[in-house]
Amino acid sequence: MIIQSAMSRLFVLGAAVFLLAGCSGSGASTAAPAALESSSFSALLPDGSPMSLNVESGQPSFFDADFWVLSQAGADAFEGGSCYGDVSGQTVQAACVDETGANFQLTGQAVQGGYDLTRSDIPGSTLQFRSSDVIQATTLTTIQFPYQIDIAGSYRATVKGVINDGNVASELKGTFALMPTTVVFYGQSFTTITVDISEFAHLYAEFPGIGPKTLGKVKMAATRAMLYVNSKPGMPPGPDSEVIVDMSPPILWQ
């Protein structure tokens, strides 16, 4: 990962504006073993914090997943990011990176109803990821909220998805200014918003204190915002191909 200088930031921001004008956003979609019926799995970390793993469906030889840690304290509090790797037989090997740029390896086996995996930054512990669908709600919720980012301006975003009870992350998807947008609620007190500026760039922002009941009802600037640009379009997003640029904080409006 590279933290750009002020001059480089302007260059990458200009490139993002060009991509916004000419490209529609889309994410890489690869896969979990076809035998697994669910794409959402949960495990407990050694400190008791729940970790959610959302595995994309697709070709069984690839592993593409988003992860979240639903803890309000500790080293992994509100950790979230992506994992990309391979599946050979039942063996999973993936490189993971969180939204701060920290990375770790996820290795293990696909088993009946889930995965038994180990994080390289938590050695000696096997995390038993099992289907979390049984504890998820089934009613789709639609949320609209005014949102402002420097690259695009102010528009109303609309996202839809399932808002879960308990220690399961809730992911809602929709659009902002015609760009694919993902909102992730970590319980009732922490929210992240990711806007896919283009196929090669996405803008990530964090909003502590915001949850499903307060999104769109409180004016607040993001406490942290980063523009991630894939500097190697032939490679999947990851620690070896992404450039991170500090951005002016996006703003939630009432």
Buried (B, 14 or more C-beta within 10 A) or exposed (E): BEEBEEEEBEEBBEBBBEBBEEBEBEBBEBBBBEEBEBBBBBBBBEEEBBBBBBBBBBBBEBBBBBBBBBBEEEEBEBBBBBBBBEBEEEEBBBBBBBBEBBBBBBEBBBBEBBBBBBBEEBEEEEBBBBBBBEEBEEEEEEBEBBBBBBBBEEBEBBBEBBBBEEBBBBBBBBBBBEBBBBBBBBBEBBBBBBBBBBBBBBBBBBBBEBBBEBBBEBEBEBEBBBBBBBBEEEEBBBBEBBBBBEBEBBBBBE
